[in-house]
């Protein structure tokens, strides 16, 4: 009886500690540093910022179209695919364009990249809205990111690619698009081969550590084609990739909630 009582007390204490930790983490996500440039935070150590009127000299050096006096900025320590997919939804929903997408090698991302995405807008409200949409979408686009201590896998799908995916991967606008990433790169190669054998899809790009990445330990495949075929290719690659990564460590679990 006493043992059960002790266990219940310990369980209640741990539940309270965990609850407080989650609340503290959630609170941190909404801390505003009191700057008008700050928009918010999201998954993948992602920060969203906006500049209402970019300095003229900087504007010129950044190579931004003169139409755009305002820019929205999304930067992340972990992840590139989720941020690009989210940005693709943002340009569909706002009067903005993608100015640049860069994928820095970032050690916090393990074997992968970080990211820097800049939106251009004529009005600051559009730039801010694009960043807000991107931050909100990240919970969804991190759904098919799986990781353990040995590496990570990423799978993305869009039924209708837009400007961000075109700029980053050469995706045909309006067509279904898929992204398959495996790290270490050896697993990514198997995922890529599995995907193209599983369905009739077009290969848009293939990247490896010394070709098309910032020397990340990843193999990356971008595909396009019929919506059903693209989904099938991704699902087949996901099943193989998860089994291989699991063989190297703990079971790779979704970062949020799978959506494909």
Buried (B, 14 or more C-beta within 10 A) or exposed (E): EEEEEEEEEEEEEEEEEEEEEEEEEEEEEEEEEEEEEBBBBBBBBBBBBBBBEBEEEEBEEBEBEEEBBBBBBBBBBBBBBBBBBBBBBBBBBBEBBBBBBBBBBBEEBBBBBBBBBBBBBBBBBBBBBBBBBBBBBBBBBBBBBBBBEBBBBBBBBBEBBBBBBBBBBEBBEEBBBBBBBBBBBEBBBBBBBBBBEBBEBBEBBBBBBEEBBBEBBBBBBBBBBBBEBBBBBBBBBBEBBBEBBBEEEEEBEBBBEBBE
